[in-house]
Amino acid sequence: MKFKKIALLLALIQFLVFACACAPGGSVKPSGVTLPGEHKTDIQKSSVISLEQIKIGVILNTNRTDGGWSQSHYDSFMNAKHELGLRDDQLVILEDISENGSETESALELLIADGCNVIFGPSAGHTDPIAVSASRHPDVYFHQFEGQTRDNCAIYSVRDYEAIFVCGYAAARVSSVDQLGFQAAQPTASVVRAINAWATGAKYANPNSKVRVVWTNSWYDPAAEKEGANSMLDSGIECLGYHGSTSAVMQSAEEHGCYATGFHIDMKDYAPKAVLTSFVWNWSPIYVEFIQRIVDGTWTNETVYKGIEEGCAVLAPFNEDLMNGELISECEDLVKRLKDGEIKVFLGPIYDNKNNLILDANKEFSDLEWIGMMYLADNVQGDLP
């Protein structure tokens, strides 16, 4: 597998693409780079690429050791590579690709020029460039996290809210006060969904629970996260929820003698005296399924959703030093009931924290509705920025 520091290469690709667009008659183009309009045939849903000919290209918006989102995808690609028996040269991961349209498009051109015939974009911030690139290269299979469906681009997501619900439940059960806190990254639908699922789990454990949300307004800002966590813990809050990719919130909780639930990966090592459990992504089943569909000739652009029952939404081992056996048994029972469908995290009636009816009684959100969730639950204190 290749890991490339590609600033110069990206700059070269950008220059070459620009030069080709401006060249009289379009007669000059870089070798191996396909330009818009050159393809004459669309991808065939049943077209087959043998496993030996598969070459996967991935763009990450941070790096594989970021302690959160990108690391979860990196680990999942490594697991998928092992499960499928791929060679090292069949997986190319580009790291630290900013969510800037031109840089992302150049990175995608670089991957395709390198022979990648399957592309994954795990960051929602790369949605628009992925869509543009998919239009340019209709014979390449694209996959985008919560992105835009195209003839040759499928989107995917994880029903994360069930496992996050259990994190909120555990937090409310260990807290001796009703007031809880949540340090949140950006005000996107996936983060809002995490807040609401965590707050709903807390309310299931304690109907009087309230969750104060503090926004970082960044995907990676340890200093701002530490400041937000400290402000909540200094106010008397004993347990925090989290959506982010640093160790700051976990360490702040430990320094205060309080508790927190981690996110993206198992964060216990960051603060073993504070972390109750963590919500952990496992993207491998999704990645393996997409690749297998291509190999089998059964690929379509149908959106793929998987959740706790398929092992994509996972809870890290419960911290036995902080949670007693009774509570761990309760949480394990919750997981079973969620898998069996006995408990529905988002079941109407649901009101937001402005007392607006969001979902009618006995109704559930459709996939499009939960994936685009942009309200705050009735026991959440705060606003969307």
Buried (B, 14 or more C-beta within 10 A) or exposed (E): BEEBEBEEBBEBBBEBBEEBEEEEEEEEBBEEBBBEEEBEEEBEBEEEBEBEEBBBBBBBBBBBEBBBBBBBBBBBBBBBBEBBEBEEEBBBBBBBBBBEEEBBBBBBBBBBBBEBBBBBBBBBBBBBBBBBBBBBBBBBBBBBBBBEBBBBBBBBBBBBBBBBBBBBBBBBBBBEBBBBBBBBBBBBBBBBBBBBBBBBBBBBBBEEBBBBBBBBEBBBBBEBBBBBBBBBBEEEBBBBBBBBBBBBBBBBBBBBEBBBBBBBBBBBEBBEBBBBBBBBBBBBBBBBBBBBBBBEEEBEBEBBBBBBBBEBBBBBEBBEEBBEEEBBEBBEEBBEEBBEEEBBBBBBEBBBBEEEEBBEEEBEBEEEEBBBBEBBBBBBBBEEE
